[in-house]
Amino acid sequence: MLLGFVFLLIWIWLVWEYRRRKASLFSKDESAAAAVWLKLFRRSLWLGGIAAAVFAASVLIHNAASALMGIEEAVFFIAALIALVAFVITTGVSLVLYVRGRLR
């Protein structure tokens, strides 16, 4: 849980940095290459956001279904785990792309 919260904070910071300096993030590359890297960075941030939303929705649906039916419901639990893993991976990719853009 703590790891997920840390990755959420990292993702929020990366989105903030993207919105603040997207023009200068990959400016040291050629313009065509910079556009490709920026597009890849933006897509990884979007996928991370979608994964976080799916995780939150799956957890809420799982808890509501478990409370209403009185049995443990596994489909949304598994979906939440997969979404959490996807969120961690996409946030890691976004972080690597950000560092790559800042160092070059």
N, CA, C and O atoms as a printed pandas DataFrame, in Angstrom:
     atom_number atom_name residue_name chain_id  residue_number  x_coord  y_coord  z_coord
0              1         N          MET        A               1    0.822   -1.186    0.000
1              2        CA          MET        A               1    0.000    0.000    0.000
2              3         C          MET        A               1    0.867    1.251    0.000
3              4         O          MET        A               1    0.593    2.202   -0.732
4              5         N          LEU        A               2    1.903    1.250    0.814
5              6        CA          LEU        A               2    2.804    2.389    0.870
6              7         C          LEU        A               2    3.525    2.585   -0.461
7              8         O          LEU        A               2    3.720    3.715   -0.910
8              9         N          LEU        A               3    3.918    1.482   -1.084
9             10        CA          LEU        A               3    4.592    1.559   -2.381
10            11         C          LEU        A               3    3.662    2.174   -3.430
11            12         O          LEU        A               3    4.095    2.992   -4.242
12            13         N          GLY        A               4    2.398    1.783   -3.413
13            14        CA          GLY        A               4    1.434    2.361   -4.339
14            15         C          GLY        A               4    1.252    3.844   -4.108
15            16         O          GLY        A               4    1.126    4.607   -5.066
16            17         N          PHE        A               5    1.235    4.271   -2.850
17            18        CA          PHE        A               5    1.104    5.688   -2.522
18            19         C          PHE        A               5    2.327    6.471   -2.984
19            20         O          PHE        A               5    2.192    7.585   -3.489
20            21         N          VAL        A               6    3.516    5.900   -2.817
21            22        CA          VAL        A               6    4.737    6.556   -3.266
22            23         C          VAL        A               6    4.718    6.719   -4.780
23            24         O          VAL        A               6    5.071    7.779   -5.298
24            25         N          PHE        A               7    4.304    5.666   -5.495
25            26        CA          PHE        A               7    4.229    5.751   -6.945
26            27         C          PHE        A               7    3.158    6.743   -7.391
27            28         O          PHE        A               7    3.314    7.386   -8.429
28            29         N          LEU        A               8    2.081    6.878   -6.634
29            30        CA          LEU        A               8    1.067    7.876   -6.953
30            31         C          LEU        A               8    1.637    9.287   -6.813
31            32         O          LEU        A               8    1.374   10.149   -7.653
32            33         N          LEU        A               9    2.406    9.522   -5.769
33            34        CA          LEU        A               9    3.042   10.826   -5.599
34            35         C          LEU        A               9    4.044   11.106   -6.713
35            36         O          LEU        A               9    4.130   12.233   -7.202
36            37         N          ILE        A              10    4.801   10.089   -7.119
37            38        CA          ILE        A              10    5.747   10.248   -8.223
38            39         C          ILE        A              10    5.000   10.562   -9.511
39            40         O          ILE        A              10    5.425   11.422  -10.283
40            41         N          TRP        A              11    3.884    9.865   -9.748
41            42        CA          TRP        A              11    3.103   10.099  -10.959
42            43         C          TRP        A              11    2.535   11.521  -10.978
43            44         O          TRP        A              11    2.560   12.182  -12.016
44            45         N          ILE        A              12    2.029   11.990   -9.845
45            46        CA          ILE        A              12    1.499   13.356   -9.770
46            47         C          ILE        A              12    2.610   14.370  -10.041
47            48         O          ILE        A              12    2.395   15.353  -10.749
48            49         N          TRP        A              13    3.785   14.133   -9.484
49            50        CA          TRP        A              13    4.912   15.033   -9.726
50            51         C          TRP        A              13    5.312   15.035  -11.203
51            52         O          TRP        A              13    5.612   16.091  -11.759
52            53         N          LEU        A              14    5.319   13.857  -11.845
53            54        CA          LEU        A              14    5.672   13.781  -13.258
54            55         C          LEU        A              14    4.651   14.507  -14.133
55            56         O          LEU        A              14    5.022   15.180  -15.094
56            57         N          VAL        A              15    3.380   14.373  -13.805
57            58        CA          VAL        A              15    2.355   15.104  -14.558
58            59         C          VAL        A              15    2.549   16.600  -14.375
59            60         O          VAL        A              15    2.428   17.361  -15.335
60            61         N          TRP        A              16    2.846   17.027  -13.163
61            62        CA          TRP        A              16    3.099   18.439  -12.903
62            63         C          TRP        A              16    4.296   18.937  -13.723
63            64         O          TRP        A              16    4.233   20.006  -14.332
64            65         N          GLU        A              17    5.365   18.171  -13.736
65            66        CA          GLU        A              17    6.552   18.552  -14.500
66            67         C          GLU        A              17    6.266   18.563  -16.003
67            68         O          GLU        A              17    6.759   19.433  -16.722
68            69         N          TYR        A              18    5.483   17.615  -16.471
69            70        CA          TYR        A              18    5.135   17.584  -17.894
70            71         C          TYR        A              18    4.343   18.830  -18.269
71            72         O          TYR        A              18    4.622   19.452  -19.294
72            73         N          ARG        A              19    3.382   19.195  -17.474
73            74        CA          ARG        A              19    2.557   20.362  -17.788
74            75         C          ARG        A              19    3.354   21.663  -17.661
75            76         O          ARG        A              19    3.070   22.642  -18.351
76            77         N          ARG        A              20    4.344   21.664  -16.782
77            78        CA          ARG        A              20    5.115   22.878  -16.547
78            79         C          ARG        A              20    6.186   23.107  -17.603
79            80         O          ARG        A              20    6.382   24.241  -18.041
80            81         N          ARG        A              21    6.890   22.046  -18.023
81            82        CA          ARG        A              21    8.000   22.240  -18.959
82            83         C          ARG        A              21    8.028   21.238  -20.086
83            84         O          ARG        A              21    9.090   20.693  -20.390
84            85         N          LYS        A              22    6.914   20.979  -20.709
85            86        CA          LYS        A              22    6.915   20.009  -21.787
86            87         C          LYS        A              22    7.705   20.486  -23.002
87            88         O          LYS        A              22    8.219   19.662  -23.759
88            89         N          ALA        A              23    7.810   21.787  -23.202
89            90        CA          ALA        A              23    8.553   22.290  -24.359
90            91         C          ALA        A              23   10.055   22.100  -24.181
91            92         O          ALA        A              23   10.769   21.919  -25.168
92            93         N          SER        A              24   10.542   22.135  -22.965
93            94        CA          SER        A              24   11.989   22.041  -22.750
94            95         C          SER        A              24   12.451   20.671  -22.284
95            96         O          SER        A              24   13.633   20.489  -21.991
96            97         N          LEU        A              25   11.550   19.709  -22.209
97            98        CA          LEU        A              25   11.915   18.418  -21.645
98            99         C          LEU        A              25   12.900   17.658  -22.534
99           100         O          LEU        A              25   13.914   17.158  -22.049
100          101         N          PHE        A              26   12.608   17.571  -23.823
101          102        CA          PHE        A              26   13.477   16.851  -24.750
102          103         C          PHE        A              26   14.070   17.809  -25.778
103          104         O          PHE        A              26   14.290   17.421  -26.925
104          105         N          SER        A              27   14.329   19.052  -25.385
105          106        CA          SER        A              27   14.753   20.082  -26.330
106          107         C          SER        A              27   16.159   19.869  -26.867
107          108         O          SER        A              27   16.502   20.429  -27.909
108          109         N          LYS        A              28   16.978   19.084  -26.194
109          110        CA          LYS        A              28   18.345   18.879  -26.664
110          111         C          LYS        A              28   18.426   17.856  -27.795
111          112         O          LYS        A              28   19.454   17.766  -28.465
112          113         N          ASP        A              29   17.357   17.083  -28.020
113          114        CA          ASP        A              29   17.318   16.158  -29.146
114          115         C          ASP        A              29   16.905   16.916  -30.398
115          116         O          ASP        A              29   16.516   18.082  -30.341
116          117         N          GLU        A              30   16.998   16.227  -31.530
117          118        CA          GLU        A              30   16.472   16.817  -32.762
118          119         C          GLU        A              30   14.967   16.980  -32.608
119          120         O          GLU        A              30   14.344   16.303  -31.791
120          121         N          SER        A              31   14.393   17.867  -33.385
121          122        CA          SER        A              31   12.977   18.189  -33.193
122          123         C          SER        A              31   12.078   16.986  -33.435
123          124         O          SER        A              31   11.099   16.799  -32.712
124          125         N          ALA        A              32   12.389   16.164  -34.439
125          126        CA          ALA        A              32   11.561   14.983  -34.708
126          127         C          ALA        A              32   11.704   13.960  -33.587
127          128         O          ALA        A              32   10.714   13.373  -33.150
128          129         N          ALA        A              33   12.920   13.748  -33.124
129          130        CA          ALA        A              33   13.148   12.794  -32.043
130          131         C          ALA        A              33   12.536   13.308  -30.738
131          132         O          ALA        A              33   11.987   12.531  -29.957
132          133         N          ALA        A              34   12.634   14.611  -30.509
133          134        CA          ALA        A              34   12.054   15.189  -29.300
134          135         C          ALA        A              34   10.541   15.024  -29.293
135          136         O          ALA        A              34    9.948   14.767  -28.246
136          137         N          ALA        A              35    9.918   15.171  -30.450
137          138        CA          ALA        A              35    8.468   14.998  -30.542
138          139         C          ALA        A              35    8.071   13.558  -30.243
139          140         O          ALA        A              35    7.054   13.314  -29.593
140          141         N          VAL        A              36    8.865   12.608  -30.712
141          142        CA          VAL        A              36    8.576   11.193  -30.452
142          143         C          VAL        A              36    8.735   10.881  -28.975
143          144         O          VAL        A              36    7.882   10.208  -28.396
144          145         N          TRP        A              37    9.808   11.356  -28.353
145          146        CA          TRP        A              37   10.034   11.097  -26.930
146          147         C          TRP        A              37    8.965   11.752  -26.073
147          148         O          TRP        A              37    8.509   11.170  -25.089
148          149         N          LEU        A              38    8.560   12.977  -26.448
149          150        CA          LEU        A              38    7.518   13.674  -25.701
150          151         C          LEU        A              38    6.177   12.956  -25.831
151          152         O          LEU        A              38    5.416   12.869  -24.867
152          153         N          LYS        A              39    5.893   12.442  -27.026
153          154        CA          LYS        A              39    4.652   11.695  -27.244
154          155         C          LYS        A              39    4.659   10.401  -26.426
155          156         O          LYS        A              39    3.639   10.034  -25.842
156          157         N          LEU        A              40    5.791    9.713  -26.381
157          158        CA          LEU        A              40    5.903    8.490  -25.591
158          159         C          LEU        A              40    5.753    8.792  -24.105
159          160         O          LEU        A              40    5.109    8.035  -23.378
160          161         N          PHE        A              41    6.339    9.887  -23.656
161          162        CA          PHE        A              41    6.227   10.294  -22.254
162          163         C          PHE        A              41    4.771   10.611  -21.909
163          164         O          PHE        A              41    4.268   10.185  -20.869
164          165         N          ARG        A              42    4.102   11.353  -22.777
165          166        CA          ARG        A              42    2.698   11.713  -22.543
166          167         C          ARG        A              42    1.812   10.469  -22.517
167          168         O          ARG        A              42    0.913   10.366  -21.682
168          169         N          ARG        A              43    2.056    9.538  -23.412
169          170        CA          ARG        A              43    1.254    8.306  -23.434
170          171         C          ARG        A              43    1.477    7.468  -22.188
171          172         O          ARG        A              43    0.531    6.885  -21.659
172          173         N          SER        A              44    2.702    7.400  -21.714
173          174        CA          SER        A              44    2.945    6.617  -20.502
174          175         C          SER        A              44    2.279    7.265  -19.295
175          176         O          SER        A              44    1.809    6.564  -18.398
176          177         N          LEU        A              45    2.233    8.604  -19.260
177          178        CA          LEU        A              45    1.516    9.279  -18.177
178          179         C          LEU        A              45    0.017    9.008  -18.261
179          180         O          LEU        A              45   -0.631    8.775  -17.241
180          181         N          TRP        A              46   -0.533    9.036  -19.468
181          182        CA          TRP        A              46   -1.958    8.731  -19.647
182          183         C          TRP        A              46   -2.277    7.306  -19.213
183          184         O          TRP        A              46   -3.265    7.073  -18.516
184          185         N          LEU        A              47   -1.445    6.353  -19.622
185          186        CA          LEU        A              47   -1.686    4.964  -19.230
186          187         C          LEU        A              47   -1.606    4.795  -17.719
187          188         O          LEU        A              47   -2.379    4.032  -17.138
188          189         N          GLY        A              48   -0.686    5.492  -17.085
189          190        CA          GLY        A              48   -0.599    5.446  -15.629
190          191         C          GLY        A              48   -1.848    6.007  -14.971
191          192         O          GLY        A              48   -2.330    5.454  -13.983
192          193         N          GLY        A              49   -2.370    7.088  -15.501
193          194        CA          GLY        A              49   -3.600    7.665  -14.968
194          195         C          GLY        A              49   -4.800    6.756  -15.146
195          196         O          GLY        A              49   -5.631    6.625  -14.247
196          197         N          ILE        A              50   -4.888    6.130  -16.311
197          198        CA          ILE        A              50   -5.979    5.184  -16.558
198          199         C          ILE        A              50   -5.866    3.985  -15.625
199          200         O          ILE        A              50   -6.871    3.524  -15.083
200          201         N          ALA        A              51   -4.653    3.478  -15.436
201          202        CA          ALA        A              51   -4.449    2.343  -14.534
202          203         C          ALA        A              51   -4.816    2.704  -13.095
203          204         O          ALA        A              51   -5.395    1.889  -12.377
204          205         N          ALA        A              52   -4.481    3.923  -12.676
205          206        CA          ALA        A              52   -4.848    4.359  -11.320
206          207         C          ALA        A              52   -6.359    4.456  -11.167
207          208         O          ALA        A              52   -6.901    4.082  -10.127
208          209         N          ALA        A              53   -7.045    4.956  -12.192
209          210        CA          ALA        A              53   -8.508    5.055  -12.138
210          211         C          ALA        A              53   -9.155    3.674  -12.125
211          212         O          ALA        A              53  -10.123    3.449  -11.399
212          213         N          VAL        A              54   -8.627    2.748  -12.924
213          214        CA          VAL        A              54   -9.162    1.381  -12.933
214          215         C          VAL        A              54   -8.921    0.714  -11.585
215          216         O          VAL        A              54   -9.779   -0.019  -11.093
216          217         N          PHE        A              55   -7.764    0.963  -10.988
217          218        CA          PHE        A              55   -7.478    0.405   -9.668
218          219         C          PHE        A              55   -8.485    0.904   -8.633
219          220         O          PHE        A              55   -9.046    0.115   -7.872
220          221         N          ALA        A              56   -8.710    2.218   -8.610
221          222        CA          ALA        A              56   -9.637    2.780   -7.628
222          223         C          ALA        A              56  -11.054    2.258   -7.849
223          224         O          ALA        A              56  -11.744    1.916   -6.889
224          225         N          ALA        A              57  -11.488    2.196   -9.096
225          226        CA          ALA        A              57  -12.836    1.699   -9.386
226          227         C          ALA        A              57  -12.971    0.226   -9.023
227          228         O          ALA        A              57  -13.993   -0.187   -8.474
228          229         N          SER        A              58  -11.952   -0.565   -9.323
229          230        CA          SER        A              58  -12.003   -1.994   -9.007
230          231         C          SER        A              58  -12.052   -2.244   -7.504
231          232         O          SER        A              58  -12.769   -3.129   -7.036
232          233         N          VAL        A              59  -11.291   -1.468   -6.760
233          234        CA          VAL        A              59  -11.310   -1.622   -5.302
234          235         C          VAL        A              59  -12.683   -1.265   -4.748
235          236         O          VAL        A              59  -13.218   -1.979   -3.900
236          237         N          LEU        A              60  -13.251   -0.165   -5.225
237          238        CA          LEU        A              60  -14.577    0.236   -4.748
238          239         C          LEU        A              60  -15.647   -0.791   -5.113
239          240         O          LEU        A              60  -16.487   -1.134   -4.282
240          241         N          ILE        A              61  -15.619   -1.278   -6.339
241          242        CA          ILE        A              61  -16.610   -2.271   -6.762
242          243         C          ILE        A              61  -16.423   -3.576   -5.993
243          244         O          ILE        A              61  -17.400   -4.205   -5.585
244          245         N          HIS        A              62  -15.168   -3.983   -5.794
245          246        CA          HIS        A              62  -14.895   -5.212   -5.041
246          247         C          HIS        A              62  -15.424   -5.099   -3.610
247          248         O          HIS        A              62  -16.068   -6.020   -3.107
248          249         N          ASN        A              63  -15.152   -3.974   -2.962
249          250        CA          ASN        A              63  -15.609   -3.806   -1.579
250          251         C          ASN        A              63  -17.128   -3.714   -1.498
251          252         O          ASN        A              63  -17.734   -4.271   -0.582
252          253         N          ALA        A              64  -17.743   -3.022   -2.439
253          254        CA          ALA        A              64  -19.205   -2.908   -2.440
254          255         C          ALA        A              64  -19.859   -4.258   -2.711
255          256         O          ALA        A              64  -20.843   -4.612   -2.061
256          257         N          ALA        A              65  -19.325   -5.003   -3.656
257          258        CA          ALA        A              65  -19.890   -6.315   -3.963
258          259         C          ALA        A              65  -19.708   -7.279   -2.796
259          260         O          ALA        A              65  -20.603   -8.067   -2.490
260          261         N          SER        A              66  -18.564   -7.214   -2.154
261          262        CA          SER        A              66  -18.332   -8.081   -1.000
262          263         C          SER        A              66  -19.264   -7.734    0.151
263          264         O          SER        A              66  -19.741   -8.627    0.850
264          265         N          ALA        A              67  -19.527   -6.455    0.356
265          266        CA          ALA        A              67  -20.402   -6.039    1.453
266          267         C          ALA        A              67  -21.862   -6.393    1.159
267          268         O          ALA        A              67  -22.595   -6.802    2.060
268          269         N          LEU        A              68  -22.281   -6.238   -0.091
269          270        CA          LEU        A              68  -23.681   -6.492   -0.430
270          271         C          LEU        A              68  -24.010   -7.979   -0.517
271          272         O          LEU        A              68  -25.071   -8.418   -0.073
272          273         N          MET        A              69  -23.077   -8.757   -1.103
273          274        CA          MET        A              69  -23.360  -10.178   -1.291
274          275         C          MET        A              69  -22.881  -11.035   -0.129
275          276         O          MET        A              69  -23.359  -12.155    0.049
276          277         N          GLY        A              70  -21.968  -10.539    0.644
277          278        CA          GLY        A              70  -21.469  -11.291    1.783
278          279         C          GLY        A              70  -20.456  -12.363    1.423
279          280         O          GLY        A              70  -20.042  -13.132    2.290
280          281         N          ILE        A              71  -20.048  -12.432    0.159
281          282        CA          ILE        A              71  -19.028  -13.392   -0.263
282          283         C          ILE        A              71  -17.857  -12.616   -0.856
283          284         O          ILE        A              71  -17.995  -11.467   -1.275
284          285         N          GLU        A              72  -16.723  -13.264   -0.878
285          286        CA          GLU        A              72  -15.535  -12.633   -1.430
286          287         C          GLU        A              72  -15.579  -12.724   -2.952
287          288         O          GLU        A              72  -15.647  -13.822   -3.504
288          289         N          GLU        A              73  -15.543  -11.600   -3.620
289          290        CA          GLU        A              73  -15.660  -11.529   -5.068
290          291         C          GLU        A              73  -14.256  -11.349   -5.640
291          292         O          GLU        A              73  -13.547  -10.422   -5.249
292          293         N          ALA        A              74  -13.848  -12.218   -6.555
293          294        CA          ALA        A              74  -12.454  -12.255   -6.981
294          295         C          ALA        A              74  -12.161  -11.503   -8.270
295          296         O          ALA        A              74  -11.012  -11.121   -8.491
296          297         N          VAL        A              75  -13.136  -11.275   -9.123
297          298        CA          VAL        A              75  -12.865  -10.684  -10.433
298          299         C          VAL        A              75  -12.310   -9.271  -10.286
299          300         O          VAL        A              75  -11.288   -8.943  -10.890
300          301         N          PHE        A              76  -12.961   -8.446   -9.503
301          302        CA          PHE        A              76  -12.502   -7.069   -9.349
302          303         C          PHE        A              76  -11.255   -6.988   -8.481
303          304         O          PHE        A              76  -10.477   -6.042   -8.609
304          305         N          PHE        A              77  -11.052   -7.958   -7.602
305          306        CA          PHE        A              77   -9.822   -8.003   -6.819
306          307         C          PHE        A              77   -8.632   -8.247   -7.737
307          308         O          PHE        A              77   -7.599   -7.589   -7.613
308          309         N          ILE        A              78   -8.782   -9.193   -8.656
309          310        CA          ILE        A              78   -7.711   -9.487   -9.618
310          311         C          ILE        A              78   -7.503   -8.304  -10.558
311          312         O          ILE        A              78   -6.367   -7.970  -10.894
312          313         N          ALA        A              79   -8.598   -7.666  -10.985
313          314        CA          ALA        A              79   -8.475   -6.478  -11.842
314          315         C          ALA        A              79   -7.739   -5.361  -11.119
315          316         O          ALA        A              79   -6.946   -4.647  -11.734
316          317         N          ALA        A              80   -7.986   -5.200   -9.828
317          318        CA          ALA        A              80   -7.285   -4.176   -9.053
318          319         C          ALA        A              80   -5.795   -4.487   -8.946
319          320         O          ALA        A              80   -4.966   -3.582   -9.043
320          321         N          LEU        A              81   -5.453   -5.743   -8.748
321          322        CA          LEU        A              81   -4.036   -6.111   -8.676
322          323         C          LEU        A              81   -3.328   -5.872  -10.004
323          324         O          LEU        A              81   -2.213   -5.352  -10.033
324          325         N          ILE        A              82   -3.977   -6.253  -11.106
325          326        CA          ILE        A              82   -3.388   -6.041  -12.432
326          327         C          ILE        A              82   -3.240   -4.549  -12.710
327          328         O          ILE        A              82   -2.221   -4.118  -13.250
328          329         N          ALA        A              83   -4.250   -3.758  -12.345
329          330        CA          ALA        A              83   -4.174   -2.313  -12.553
330          331         C          ALA        A              83   -3.070   -1.687  -11.706
331          332         O          ALA        A              83   -2.399   -0.759  -12.156
332          333         N          LEU        A              84   -2.877   -2.180  -10.494
333          334        CA          LEU        A              84   -1.810   -1.654   -9.643
334          335         C          LEU        A              84   -0.438   -1.956  -10.244
335          336         O          LEU        A              84    0.441   -1.094  -10.254
336          337         N          VAL        A              85   -0.257   -3.159  -10.738
337          338        CA          VAL        A              85    1.014   -3.519  -11.378
338          339         C          VAL        A              85    1.234   -2.664  -12.624
339          340         O          VAL        A              85    2.344   -2.186  -12.861
340          341         N          ALA        A              86    0.180   -2.469  -13.419
341          342        CA          ALA        A              86    0.291   -1.632  -14.619
342          343         C          ALA        A              86    0.636   -0.195  -14.246
343          344         O          ALA        A              86    1.429    0.452  -14.930
344          345         N          PHE        A              87    0.045    0.305  -13.162
345          346        CA          PHE        A              87    0.340    1.666  -12.717
346          347         C          PHE        A              87    1.802    1.803  -12.298
347          348         O          PHE        A              87    2.461    2.779  -12.655
348          349         N          VAL        A              88    2.300    0.844  -11.556
349          350        CA          VAL        A              88    3.696    0.899  -11.109
350          351         C          VAL        A              88    4.640    0.834  -12.305
351          352         O          VAL        A              88    5.630    1.563  -12.346
352          353         N          ILE        A              89    4.351   -0.024  -13.275
353          354        CA          ILE        A              89    5.208   -0.149  -14.453
354          355         C          ILE        A              89    5.191    1.131  -15.279
355          356         O          ILE        A              89    6.246    1.628  -15.671
356          357         N          THR        A              90    3.998    1.672  -15.549
357          358        CA          THR        A              90    3.933    2.878  -16.373
358          359         C          THR        A              90    4.536    4.089  -15.665
359          360         O          THR        A              90    5.111    4.963  -16.315
360          361         N          THR        A              91    4.413    4.148  -14.355
361          362        CA          THR        A              91    5.051    5.240  -13.617
362          363         C          THR        A              91    6.568    5.097  -13.671
363          364         O          THR        A              91    7.279    6.094  -13.797
364          365         N          GLY        A              92    7.062    3.882  -13.579
365          366        CA          GLY        A              92    8.500    3.649  -13.716
366          367         C          GLY        A              92    9.012    4.024  -15.091
367          368         O          GLY        A              92   10.080    4.624  -15.214
368          369         N          VAL        A              93    8.262    3.677  -16.129
369          370        CA          VAL        A              93    8.644    4.048  -17.490
370          371         C          VAL        A              93    8.631    5.563  -17.645
371          372         O          VAL        A              93    9.537    6.132  -18.254
372          373         N          SER        A              94    7.619    6.215  -17.102
373          374        CA          SER        A              94    7.545    7.668  -17.175
374          375         C          SER        A              94    8.720    8.323  -16.456
375          376         O          SER        A              94    9.273    9.314  -16.933
376          377         N          LEU        A              95    9.095    7.772  -15.320
377          378        CA          LEU        A              95   10.224    8.308  -14.573
378          379         C          LEU        A              95   11.521    8.147  -15.354
379          380         O          LEU        A              95   12.343    9.063  -15.382
380          381         N          VAL        A              96   11.713    7.003  -15.984
381          382        CA          VAL        A              96   12.909    6.778  -16.795
382          383         C          VAL        A              96   12.936    7.746  -17.974
383          384         O          VAL        A              96   13.985    8.309  -18.287
384          385         N          LEU        A              97   11.798    7.943  -18.629
385          386        CA          LEU        A              97   11.748    8.885  -19.746
386          387         C          LEU        A              97   12.010   10.313  -19.287
387          388         O          LEU        A              97   12.672   11.078  -19.987
388          389         N          TYR        A              98   11.502   10.672  -18.128
389          390        CA          TYR        A              98   11.752   12.011  -17.593
390          391         C          TYR        A              98   13.236   12.216  -17.311
391          392         O          TYR        A              98   13.807   13.242  -17.680
392          393         N          VAL        A              99   13.854   11.245  -16.663
393          394        CA          VAL        A              99   15.284   11.365  -16.354
394          395         C          VAL        A              99   16.083   11.414  -17.629
395          396         O          VAL        A              99   17.046   12.176  -17.719
396          397         N          ARG        A             100   15.712   10.618  -18.626
397          398        CA          ARG        A             100   16.402   10.628  -19.909
398          399         C          ARG        A             100   16.293   12.007  -20.571
399          400         O          ARG        A             100   17.264   12.509  -21.137
400          401         N          GLY        A             101   15.114   12.605  -20.495
401          402        CA          GLY        A             101   14.918   13.924  -21.084
402          403         C          GLY        A             101   15.682   15.015  -20.359
403          404         O          GLY        A             101   16.137   15.974  -20.984
404          405         N          ARG        A             102   15.828   14.884  -19.057
405          406        CA          ARG        A             102   16.543   15.906  -18.285
406          407         C          ARG        A             102   18.045   15.763  -18.406
407          408         O          ARG        A             102   18.761   16.761  -18.325
408          409         N          LEU        A             103   18.550   14.543  -18.597
409          410        CA          LEU        A             103   19.997   14.340  -18.640
410          411         C          LEU        A             103   20.598   14.607  -20.012
411          412         O          LEU        A             103   21.768   14.975  -20.108
412          413         N          ARG        A             104   19.833   14.431  -21.058
413          414        CA          ARG        A             104   20.406   14.616  -22.396
414          415         C          ARG        A             104   20.421   16.035  -22.814
415          416         O          ARG        A             104   20.873   16.350  -23.914
